[in-house]
Amino acid sequence: MDDPNFLPTRPPALPPVPPIKGSWEELLLRGQQLLTEQNEAGVELLQHLIQRLGQLPLAQRQAAQQRLDQIRLAALVELLAYLTSHDRYDQAVAYTQLAEEFAVPTEHAQWRLYRAYILLQADALDDAFALLTEQARSGDIETWSLLADKAFRYSHLAIVQAACTELEELVNRAPRTETEPTQIAYLHATLSYFKALLALAQHKIGEADAWMQHAIVCHGPYDQKIPSFYGRLIEQGCYQEALPWIQRDQENPRRSHFWNGFVYHHLKNPARARQHWQSAIDLPLPESGEVDALDLILARYYLGDPDGVGLAIILDSLRREEALTFSQFFLAGLGWALRGDPTAAEVNFQAALTHSKSTARGQKLPHIWWRFCQDLVPASSHTRYAHYFNLQPTHGKPQPDSTQDQ
């Protein structure tokens, strides 16, 4: 599952008509095209465009529904994606700072969060966690749980422990400093979540389970963390312990069925696994709203996708949709790998990795996706695909070296 979106609001697409030659729109379009072609001239063009627009008076930039500010934002987003995908993190960080200076106050936090993600990807962990901690202390209390998640993911348990101590102090002061009961409940729940992650890292699964349950008791909406929690249990190979949490995941039945199937597959109960995967496929599609393609397509893949419907669905989405996610490219790559086309598989795995890096989601594709490859792709192909993925779970027991033929 992709991280929640942390990018500031993207500007609307440019009109489909060709822009006037020499206009700001034409310069933006030319820069975008050059970057698509991996042409460095696009970097210089967009940098120049951002600089020139920033020098214009505020009234001029915000005229005509903020037309010029929207063009500058589009140039920043395009440039940042290119810089992060090419490991040019110092430049990317500088441009997030510039973007924050020009952003409306309500978007400052989003740009700081984007900067923190870039710093994490650059392995500048101290700077990243200092920024997240500062954001949490500023009153953005939801950042506390994000800090816990990222510190756990990047094996910085000292950060989790320090934040846990600070949160305990906040909780103790809350009756005197907070007047909103919901905020107090959220602080208690977040503290419990921190303790659950610390227990998981120490492989104290029963203790982690108890703290997670306490978090939800403190603040009911914390049940949104259930998929993340059972995902961590699965990564550590705690399949039996993950089952009760998967069955509590009532928000998304298709997701619950897929992960039930995954767990039963690893508990050597193929009949039960197939039953859940078939249920995931059989659920009716919603009349409106998005469908989580990851759960639907993976269920088909685990059932063999004999008629190629799963791959066809994801390839169709790649052709039709404009805002693509790196999970879509991954699913296409896995589908081609299942059908014995390693060249097409690698093209899509590379596209997924490039997209992951460009949006500051990580230098490698998620470990759990590698587990899907281990399950579904012949072992003889593992070496070919392994370098796209994070091969080890976070704070988990080391997995067998699946890059070797079995």
N, C-alpha and C positions, 0 to 999 in steps of 0.2 A: 504494500500500500504506500502510495506517495505521501510525502510529508504534507501537512496542511499548507495551503498557499500563504506565503508570507510576502510576496511581491506587492509593492504599492499598486493601486488601481492602474491598469494599463490604459493608455489613451485609446480613443476610438480609432478604428481603421481609417486610412485615408480614403477619400472618394475613389470609386473605380475608374473615373475618367482620368486620362493622362494629365499630369500636372503641367503647368506652364513652365517652359524652359527657363532656368535660372531662378525659379521661385524657391522659397524655403521647402515646400513640399517636394519639389524635384530633387533638391540636394539631399533630403532625407532618403528618398526612394533610391537615389544613386548609391548612397552610402550603404543602405541595406543590401542592395544587390551585390556590391563589391564584397561585403562581409560574407554573403552566401557563397560567393566564389572563392572564399578564403584569401582575398586580395587585401594586403595590408593598407592599400590606398584608402580603403573604406574607413579604417581607424582614424587616419589623419583627417579625412573629410568630415566625419561625425564629430571629432574633437573640435574642429574649427567651427562647425555649425553650432555646437553647444556653447562655445565661447562667445561667438557673435550674438547669439540670441540672449545670452545672459547679460550682455552689455546694453541691451535695449531698455528704455524706460518701462516701468511696470505697467503703466496704462496701455502702452502699445502692445505688450505681450499678452495682456488679458482681454484685449478687444476681440470682438467677434467670437464670443464664447470661449475665450482663452486659447485662441487658435495657435499662437506662437508658443505659449507654454506647453500646449499639448504636443507640438512638434518636437520641442526640446526634450520633453519627457520620453517620447518615442525614441529619440536618438540616444538618450541615456540608457534606456532599457536594452536596446540593440547592442550598444557598445559594451555594457556590462556583461551581457551574455557571451559576447565574443572574448572579452578579456578573461573571464573566469574559465571558459572552456579551453583557453590556451595558457592557463596557469600564470597569468599576469596579475597576481593578486594585489600587489601594492597599488597599481593603477586602478584596479577595480574598487578597492577600499576608498581611494581618494575620490572617485566619482560618486560613490554612495554618500560621502560627506558633502560634496557639492550639491547633490540632489536634495539632501536634507535641508540645506540652507535655503533653497528655493521652494521647498514643498510647503503646503499649508500645514499648520500646526497639528491637525488631526492625522497627518501621514508621517510625522517625525518618527514615531515609534516603529512604523513599518520599515522605514529606511534603516534605522538602527538594527532592527532584527535581520534585515537583508545583509547588513555589514557583518553581523555576528556569524551568519551562515558562511559568508565568504571567508572569514577568518578561520572558522572551523575547517573548511575545506583546504585552506592554506597551511593547516597544522599549526597555526598561531593560537594554540588553545588557551594560553593564559589571557591573551588580549580578548579573545572571544568570550570567555566566561566572565571576565571583568565587566565587559559591556552588558552581558545578560544580567549579571548581578546588579549592576547600576540601574538597569531598566526596571528590575523587580523592586528594588528599594525605592524607586521614584513613585511607587504607588500602583504600578501595573502588575497587580498580584498574580495574574494569570501567567506571567513570565516565570514565576517561581517553578511551576510544574514543568514548563519548557526547559528551564535550566536543569532540573533534575533529569529529564529525559535525555538531554544532550550530554550531560556530564556522565551519565551511565553509559550511553552509546560510545563515548570516546574514552571510556575507562579512567575518568577523572573522579574517582570516588572521594578524594579529599574535598573536592568542591561540593559533592552531595553532603558530606558530613558537616562541612562548615556551614552550608546553607541550612541544614537541618537544625544546627545549634541556633542560628539566627532566627529561623522560623519559630522555634520553641520560645524564644524571647518575645517575638511578635504575638504569639498565641497567649502568652502569659499577660502581656500588656493589653490585649484586645478588649477585655471588658471595660478598661478605662479610656481607651483611645478610639474605639470603633462604636458607632451608634447603629450601624446597619447589621442586623443579625445574619444576613446572607453572607456578608464579608467575613464575619467571624467564623461561620460554618465552613466557608471556603478555605480559610487559613488552617483550621483544624484538619480538614480533608487533605490539604496539600502536604502538611506535616506527616500525616499518616502515609501518604503516597511516597514521600521521600524515604520513610522507614521501610516501606515495602521494597523499594528498589535496593536499598542497602542490604536487606536480608537476602534478596535474590542474588546479589553479587557475591554474597558469602555462602550461597547454595543452601540457605536455611529456608526451604520452600514452605514449610508449615507456618513459620513466622511471617514470611512475605504474604502468604494467603490471608492471614489474620489481619495484618495491617491494611491490605487492600480492601478487605471487607469493611474495616472500620472507616476507611476513607469514604466509602459509599454511604455508610450509615450517617456520617457527619454531614455529608452534602450529596444529596441524591443525584444531581447532574454529573457527579464524578464517575457515574457508570459509563460515561463516554470513553473512559480510559480502559474499559474492559478489554477491547480488542488488542490494545497495545500491551496490556498485562499478559494475556494468554499468548500473544505473539512472542514475548520474551521467554515464557515457560517452554514454548515449542522449540525455540532456538536452542535452549539448554537441554533439549531432549526429555523434558518432564511432561511426557504425553498424557499420562494418566491424570496428573495433577491439573493439566490444562482443560480436560474435558468439562468439569463443572462450570468453568468460566465461559467456555464456548457456548454451552447450553443456556447460559444466562444472557447471551448476546441476542436479545430479542429485537433490537433496532433494525437489524438487517438479516432476515432469514436466509437469504442466498449466501451471504458471507458465512453465517453460522453453519449451514450445510456443507459448504466447501471445506471449512477447517475441521469440522467433525470427520469428514471423509479423509482428510490428510492425516489426522491423528489415528484413526482406526487403521489406515493403511500402514502406519508405522508401528502399530500395536499388533500387526500380523492378523488383522481381521478383514480380509479383502471383500467379503460379502457385505459387511456393514459399511465399509468405505464406499463401495459402488452404489449402495442404496442412497447414501447421503449425496453423492455427486449427481446421481440421477435426479434427486429431489431439487438440487440447486438448478439444474437445467429445466426442470418441469415447471418451476414457479413462473407464473405469468409475468410478462414484462409490464411495467407501469405505463399507464396511458400518457403520463407526462413526467418530466424529470429524467435524471440521468440514471443509467444502470452501471454498476461497478463491473466493468468488463473483466477485471482481473479474476474475480470469483467465478463468473459465468464461463469464460474461456478456459480457465484452468480446470474447471470441472470437466469440460469436454476433452481437454488434453489427457487428463488422468483416466478417462474412459476410452482412450485410444484415438479419439477423433477420426474414426474410420472413413467417414464421408467428407472430411475436410471442412465441415461447417464452422468449427471454431476458428480455424485459420482464415477462412473466407470472411467471417464477421470482422475480424480485426484488420484485415487488409482493406476491407471496404471503409472502415472508420478512418484509416490512414489517408485514404483518397478523398473522403468527403469533409472531414473536420479540419478546421483551421488551427485551433488551439490544441495541439497534440501534447501528450504526456510521455515521459520516458517509459512508463509501464506499457504503453501501447507498442512502442518499438521492441521492448523486451518480449512481449507476447508474440509479436510477429517473428522475431528471431527464434524463439522456442518452438513455434509452430513449424518453421522451416527445418529446424534441427530434427524434429520428430519425423518429418517426411524425407529425411536423408539428403537435404540440400545444404551442406555446410557453408557454401559461399554466401547464399542468401541469408543464412542464419547469422553469419559474422557481420554482414552489412548492417543488419538490424540491431545486433548487440552493440556494435560500434555507435550507431545512431542513438541508442538508448544511453550509452555511456556519455556521449558528447552532450546530450540533452541534460543528463544528470549534472554534469560539471557546469554547464552553462547557466543553470538555474541554482547553482550552489547547493545541490542535494548530496554531493559526495564524489570523491575521486574514483570510487568503484561502485558497481551495482550492489544492492542489498544482499546480505548473506542468505536470507531465506529464499531469494530467487535462485541462488546457486543450489539450494536444496531441491528445488523443483527440477533443475537440470539433472542433478544426481539421480532423482527418482525416474525421470522420463527418457533421458538421452543415454544411448549405449556408452558404457564406460570407455570404450576405445576412442570416443570423441571428447572426453573430458579435458584432456590436455589442450586441445584446440580452443576451447571456450573459457577455460578457467581464468585467464588473465583479465577478463572483463569484470570479475566479481570479487567481493570480499569473501574470502574462503573460510573465515573463522567467525563463530558467533560471539557476541559481546558477553564477556564474563561467563562463557559457557565451557563445558568440558570439551577439550579438543576433539574434533571430528576426524575420522579416518582420512588419509590423504587420497581424495577421490580423483586427483589428477593422474593417478596411475591406473593402468588397466587392471581389472579384477579378474 
